[in-house]
């Protein structure tokens, strides 16, 4: 399973091609440290109109923002899909995130009686660049089960790395789910256990962890994980 690791040629974001598999990068245990981390009945995905969500091509749009976080999860111990007791986060209530999108509009990821998939994505990671369009294609195909919402968190933003800014990247691929901007210390990523990219957390309607995945997934696996959350 391919994943982006910091400090490798594969993580530069110079192109969208999947590269060699990398070991998951160590992620800080404290939120103040610098992070170098590497389907059923369809339903409507919560989304703001593109002009409001501002997946902007303007690099002057702030790409990070303050986030309020309540709670945390244990670190993900390995890459791959973890959907059982081997993951210490299994069954735990996930953190609540309160922040904003690239337009400054509120994005809140909280217990609301709906299941969720949260994708933590890095603009410089070629595997994220590969996976984000696949997520959108599945949404457009009606593969999201009823009662399940998709969110993304744009994190580990670095203007010196490839494919910057993330707002332009996500706008360019027509990514429709709400996107929360992580802060400069990547605290949202750390709070959810910080696996290698692409990193995703799957929550049931009670906001409890059903599974986490770290690294690229094929479309069939993505469909299966989404379907496992359906009502």
Secondary structure as UniProt FT lines:
FT   TURN            6..7
FT   HELIX           9..11
FT   TURN            31..32
FT   HELIX           50..53
FT   TURN            59..60
FT   STRAND          68..70
FT   STRAND          80..82
FT   TURN            85..86
FT   TURN            88..91
FT   STRAND          96..100
FT   TURN            102..103
FT   STRAND          106..109
FT   STRAND          115..121
FT   TURN            123..124
FT   HELIX           126..140
FT   TURN            141..142
FT   TURN            146..147
FT   STRAND          148..154
FT   TURN            159..160
FT   HELIX           166..172
FT   TURN            173..174
FT   STRAND          178..181
FT   TURN            184..185
FT   HELIX           187..191
FT   TURN            192..193
FT   STRAND          199..203
FT   TURN            205..206
FT   STRAND          208..214
FT   HELIX           219..227
FT   TURN            228..229
//
